[in-house]
Amino acid sequence: MTQKDITFVADFLTEHFNEAPELYNRKGKYFNVERVGQYLKDEDDDLVSPPNTEGNQWFNFLKDSTHLKESPLLFPYYPEKSLHFVKRQMEGVIDQCLQKPADVIGKSVHQAVRMSLYKISQSEDSTPQLFKLPFLWNDKTSNLHYVLFTMLENSISKIHILRRHTDTSRSVSNGILAVEFGNFLNSGINESSDSRCYSCLDAHFYDDETVTVVLKESVQQEGKERVLAQLPLS
């Protein structure tokens, strides 16, 4: 070890392990422990060296606030306890808050419709991801719920739109349909069908009547063109 290393360790011991006479009456607690480690111990015992909150702006603010001082919305502070203790306390409160909504929501959810989107071979070891994460939209005016999604593999030029009525007892026409982009941006009828073929990178609802899509040229070359298009849902 270098002299610098020895000095560093000596300074650490001097700062954190000074004798603490005020702790002599506590069994096994004769020295100040390292101040960070005490917060990480998974124990319910009080901290040996609790933090000094004097001058803390947040505590002064709470102390001077008539309305916030006893507010049930503020999580109580335990200056004498470790972070593990506080974490357990907070988890208990959160679990209690979520339990009732979870029970109510869980009992109210049921399957309204089932559609088969694709089939895969049972012999495959790993299931390919053919379904890209959907985008959800709720049209409150018409009480309709939409799901936008794309299928990979052979359907990259299509987006699929699933439409359901929010009242599960009612059905709507064209519950699911696909919109294919392909070469719809070709400038003329004589342009090659393979020269400007587009696939969908992303799709979101812009409003109740408009869908925004990001398209990419499908040709294998550098500098592929990107197109932002807004399509009327009608």
Secondary structure in CASP SS format (residue, H / E / C, confidence):
PFRMAT SS
TARGET T0000
AUTHOR 0000-0000-0000
METHOD secondary structure of the structure
MODEL  1
M C 1.00
T C 1.00
Q H 1.00
K H 1.00
D H 1.00
I H 1.00
T H 1.00
F H 1.00
V H 1.00
A H 1.00
D H 1.00
F H 1.00
L H 1.00
T H 1.00
E H 1.00
H H 1.00
F C 1.00
N C 1.00
E E 1.00
A C 1.00
P H 1.00
E H 1.00
L H 1.00
Y C 1.00
N C 1.00
R C 1.00
K C 1.00
G C 1.00
K C 1.00
Y C 1.00
F E 1.00
N C 1.00
V C 1.00
E C 1.00
R C 1.00
V C 1.00
G H 1.00
Q H 1.00
Y H 1.00
L H 1.00
K C 1.00
D C 1.00
E C 1.00
D C 1.00
D C 1.00
D C 1.00
L C 1.00
V C 1.00
S C 1.00
P C 1.00
P C 1.00
N C 1.00
T C 1.00
E C 1.00
G C 1.00
N C 1.00
Q H 1.00
W H 1.00
F H 1.00
N H 1.00
F H 1.00
L H 1.00
K H 1.00
D H 1.00
S C 1.00
T C 1.00
H C 1.00
L C 1.00
K C 1.00
E C 1.00
S C 1.00
P C 1.00
L C 1.00
L C 1.00
F C 1.00
P C 1.00
Y C 1.00
Y C 1.00
P C 1.00
E C 1.00
K C 1.00
S C 1.00
L H 1.00
H H 1.00
F H 1.00
V H 1.00
K H 1.00
R H 1.00
Q H 1.00
M H 1.00
E H 1.00
G H 1.00
V H 1.00
I H 1.00
D H 1.00
Q H 1.00
C H 1.00
L H 1.00
Q H 1.00
K H 1.00
P H 1.00
A H 1.00
D H 1.00
V H 1.00
I H 1.00
G H 1.00
K H 1.00
S H 1.00
V C 1.00
H C 1.00
Q C 1.00
A C 1.00
V C 1.00
R C 1.00
M C 1.00
S C 1.00
L C 1.00
Y C 1.00
K C 1.00
I C 1.00
S C 1.00
Q C 1.00
S C 1.00
E C 1.00
D C 1.00
S C 1.00
T C 1.00
P C 1.00
Q C 1.00
L C 1.00
F E 1.00
K C 1.00
L C 1.00
P C 1.00
F E 1.00
L E 1.00
W E 1.00
N E 1.00
D E 1.00
K C 1.00
T C 1.00
S C 1.00
N C 1.00
L E 1.00
H E 1.00
Y E 1.00
V E 1.00
L E 1.00
F E 1.00
T C 1.00
M E 1.00
L C 1.00
E H 1.00
N H 1.00
S H 1.00
I C 1.00
S C 1.00
K E 1.00
I E 1.00
H E 1.00
I E 1.00
L E 1.00
R E 1.00
R E 1.00
H E 1.00
T C 1.00
D C 1.00
T C 1.00
S C 1.00
R C 1.00
S C 1.00
V C 1.00
S C 1.00
N C 1.00
G C 1.00
I E 1.00
L E 1.00
A E 1.00
V E 1.00
E E 1.00
F C 1.00
G E 1.00
N C 1.00
F C 1.00
L C 1.00
N C 1.00
S C 1.00
G C 1.00
I C 1.00
N C 1.00
E C 1.00
S C 1.00
S C 1.00
D C 1.00
S C 1.00
R C 1.00
C C 1.00
Y E 1.00
S E 1.00
C E 1.00
L E 1.00
D E 1.00
A E 1.00
H E 1.00
F E 1.00
Y E 1.00
D E 1.00
D C 1.00
E C 1.00
T E 1.00
V E 1.00
T E 1.00
V E 1.00
V E 1.00
L E 1.00
K E 1.00
E E 1.00
S C 1.00
V C 1.00
Q C 1.00
Q C 1.00
E C 1.00
G C 1.00
K C 1.00
E C 1.00
R E 1.00
V E 1.00
L E 1.00
A E 1.00
Q E 1.00
L E 1.00
P E 1.00
L C 1.00
S C 1.00
END
